[in-house]
């Protein structure tokens, strides 16, 4: 995994490539409250903590089992 870095605007983030070798990133947001940017550069999702909490169980399951949902 790539090392995170500080942007010119003072927010931590990191760049990475998806399985298609497309440039992606995750970065702290300057918006009020705790938010992040995540996705393909130029077309990222803007997520708050609640959004991440909703997605996290599905991502965790996929990381552990390779499946998003239980049967």
C-alpha positions in Angstrom: 0.0 0.0 0.0 1.2 3.5 -0.8 2.4 5.8 2.0 0.1 8.7 2.8 1.2 12.3 2.3 0.2 15.8 3.1 -1.4 17.8 0.2 -0.5 21.4 -0.7 -3.7 22.4 1.1 -2.7 20.6 4.3 -4.9 17.4 4.1 -3.6 13.9 4.4 -4.3 11.4 1.7 -2.8 8.8 -0.6 -2.9 7.8 -4.3 -3.3 4.2 -5.4 -4.3 2.3 -8.5 -7.3 0.0 -8.8 -7.1 -3.4 -10.5 -7.4 -1.7 -13.9 -4.4 0.5 -13.1 -6.6 3.6 -12.9 -5.4 6.4 -10.7 -7.5 6.6 -7.5 -7.1 8.4 -4.2 -8.4 8.8 -0.6 -8.0 12.1 1.1 -9.3 14.1 4.0 -11.9 16.8 3.1 -11.9 20.4 3.9 -15.7 20.4 4.3 -17.2 21.0 7.8 -17.1 17.9 9.9 -15.1 14.8 9.3 -15.4 13.8 5.7 -13.2 12.1 3.1 -12.9 11.9 -0.7 -12.5 8.4 -2.1 -12.5 7.0 -5.6 -11.2 7.5 -9.2 -9.4 10.8 -9.5 -11.7 13.4 -11.0 -14.8 11.4 -10.0 -14.6 10.7 -6.2 -17.2 10.1 -3.6 -17.6 12.5 -0.7 -18.3 10.5 2.4 -19.0 11.4 6.0 -18.4 9.1 9.0 -22.0 7.7 8.8 -21.5 6.8 5.1 -18.3 5.0 5.9 -19.9 3.2 8.9 -22.7 2.0 6.6 -20.2 0.7 4.0 -17.6 -0.7 6.4 -19.4 -4.0 7.3 -19.7 -4.9 3.5 -16.1 -4.0 2.8 -14.9 -5.9 5.8 -16.9 -9.0 4.7 -15.5 -8.7 1.2 -12.0 -8.4 2.6 -12.4 -11.5 4.7 -14.5 -13.7 2.4 -14.5 -12.3 -1.1 -18.3 -11.8 -0.9 -20.3 -8.7 -0.1 -23.4 -10.3 1.3 -24.3 -13.4 3.4 -26.4 -16.0 1.7 
